[in-house]
Amino acid sequence: DTDFDTASAFGIALPGGEDSVVMAFPDFAPREGLQLTTGVPANGNFNGNEKLAEYSLVMDIYWPKAAENTYRALLQTTPDNSDDADIWFEGVVAGGIGGSTSRSGYFGDAFSDTWHRIGVVFYAHEDHGTYKVYIDGQLVGSKRPGEIGERWALDQIALLLTDNNYETENGYLNALLFSGRALSDQEMTELGGPSGELRLQLPATQLQQRVRRHQSGFGG
């Protein structure tokens, strides 16, 4: 079961130096895990298949040292968890984030007993699909165009921190953000490292468009 308490109560480091309430999660079995409901319309190359091709996932996560030599599932795009997860934490000391494909693997260094803000931005496409990996606001790697196809496009539901073969571990989650679009490098940089909250500031142009739409709803 998951459990909620302050980081200090769990005896772990404080995310961004703030003693916020965090979630302790177990090593989920295949029929367990966190369910993510996207709540946004299909987009991108697989719009015709009613799938979300361009999206972003960001989270503050903490793995105890006991987990560092185990491959840990991050994202499972198959809603019934009937195959391998699709994004992983590498099972080595200071391992990266990603997954083995034909021409690349894992990116960056994610240390145990340390809070990290992990971000993955997806551009799934049948011909030149890729994804980018960020750690604490810094771009640490990206898949070569052409490696990331429909497997990484989302239906309305995805799973987090679970895999069909029990490749999971106990850990802690502080904050999570899902966006139904591919966030820019600048937006990911602005999100920075782990902190008490995870909030995306929309670009000024988008805020202005929202204001105009709101104003247009009033009668003369």
N, C-alpha and C positions, 0 to 999 in steps of 0.2 A: 504494500500500500504506500501511497505518497503521504508525506507529512509536512506540515508548515510550521515554521518557527523562525526566530532570528538566527542569523549566521553565528552569532556568539553563543547562542544556546546549543547549537550543533557542534560547537568547538572548532569551527573552521574560519579561514580568513574572511574578512569583511569585503564585500564587493565594492571596489572603488573607495575603500575606507569608510563606508557607511554600513551601519548595522541594520540592514533592511531585512524584511521577512523573505525567506527563500523556501523553495520546495525541495525536500529530499525525496528522491525517487529510487525505487528498487531496480534490481536487474530483471527487467520485465521478461516474462515468458512470451512465446509467440502469440498467444491469445490475449496479451496485455499490451500496454503502451499508452501513449498520449495520442488522441485523435485530433487532427487539425481539419476543420471545415473551412474551406477557402472563402466562400461567400462572395466571390467575384466572378464576372463572366469570363468565358474562354477568350484567349487572345493568341496572337502570333501565328506561327506556321501550322499549328494543330488546332486552330479555331474551328475548322471544318469537322474535326473529330470531337468537338465540344470539350477540348482540353486546354489547360492553361500552360502556355509554352514559356512565357516570360514572367518571372516572379522572383521574390527575394525572401530569404529566411535569415533572421538575426536572433541570436540568443546569448545571454550570459550564462556560462556553464562552468562547473567546478568538478574535476575528477580527483578523487583521493589517489594517493600513490599506489594503492593496491590494484587500481584499475589500469595502470599505464602499459602493462605488457599484454593487454587483451584488446583485440579489435572490437570497437563499440559502434553500434548502429546509431546514426544521427537521423537520417530521413529514409522512410520507406514509401515509395510512390504507389505500391500495389495495396489497395485498401484492405484486402483480406490477408495480407502478410504471408502469401503463399510462395514467395521466392526471396532471394537475398535482398537486403536493404540496398539503397542506391547511393547514399553518402555515408562515409565512415570517419571515425577517428582511428588513426593508425595505431596498431598494437605494439609500439616500441617506445622507449623513453623519449620524451619530447617529440612525439610523432606528429604528423601533419593531418590535414583534413582533405578528404576527396574519395578516391576509389581508383582501382586499377582499370584502365582502358587500354586500347591498342598501343597508344603512344605516350602515355603519361600516367602518373599515379597520384601521390599525395603532396600537399603543399604546406609550407610553414612549420612552425614549432609550437605545439600546444603543451605546456608543462603541467604536470600533476600538482596537486596541492596549491593551485593558482587559479584565480578567476580569469577567464578570457571572454571577450565578446567576439563570438564567431559569426561570420556572415558568409552566405553563399548566394550569389546572384545568377539566375539561370536564363539562358537564351536557347532553349531547345529548338532544334531545327533538323529536318531530315538530311540536309546537305552540309550546313556549316554551323551546327549547334555547338555551344560551349557553355561553361560556367566559370565564374570567378570566385576565388576564396579570399576572405579578409580575416585577419586576426587583429583585434584591438584597433580597428579603423584603418589598417594598412593592407593594401593588396599584396598577397603573398604568392599568388599563382593563378593560372587559368588553363583550362583544357584547350588543346589544339582544336581549331575549328573543324567540325566534321565528326567529333567523337560523341557528342551529346544529342541523341535523337529522341524519339517518342517515349522511350523508357522513362525519361526524366520529365515529361509533361504530366501535369496533374489533372486527375478527375476532381470532383468536388471535395473529395476526402483524401487526406494523406495521413501517415502515421509517423510518430517521432519516438526515437530511443527504443526501437524494437526491431527484431529480426526473426526470420523463420527458424533459425538454428541456434537460438539462445545466445547469440553473440552480443551480449549486453552486460552492463555493470552498474553498481550503485553509484549515484552521483547527486549533484545539487544544481538546481536551476533558479536563477534570480529573476530574469526577465526574458520575454520573447516577443518578437515583432514579425508579422507576416505581411507582405505587400504583394498585391496582385499586379505588379509591374517590376521591371528590372531597375533597381535603384542605381543612380550614377555613382562614379568613383567619388565625386565630391560629397554626395549625400552619405556614402559609407564612411568617408573620412570624418565627416562632422559627427557621426554617431559615436566615434571614438572607442574608448575602452569601457570596461564594466563600470557601472555606477548604480545608484539607488533606483533609478528609473531609466527606461528606454523609450525615448520619444522622438519621432521623426518630424522635423520641421519642414513643411511643404515649401517649395520654391515660391518666390514672390509672384511669379506669373500665374501659378496655379491658384494661389490665394486670391488674386485679383479676378480670375475667372469665376471662382466660387462666389465672390461678392457680387459680380455682375449678374450671375444666374439668380442669386437671392433677390437682388433689387428688381429684376425683371418680373418676379412673381407678384409684385404689388400692383394694385390697380391705380389708374391715373386719378 
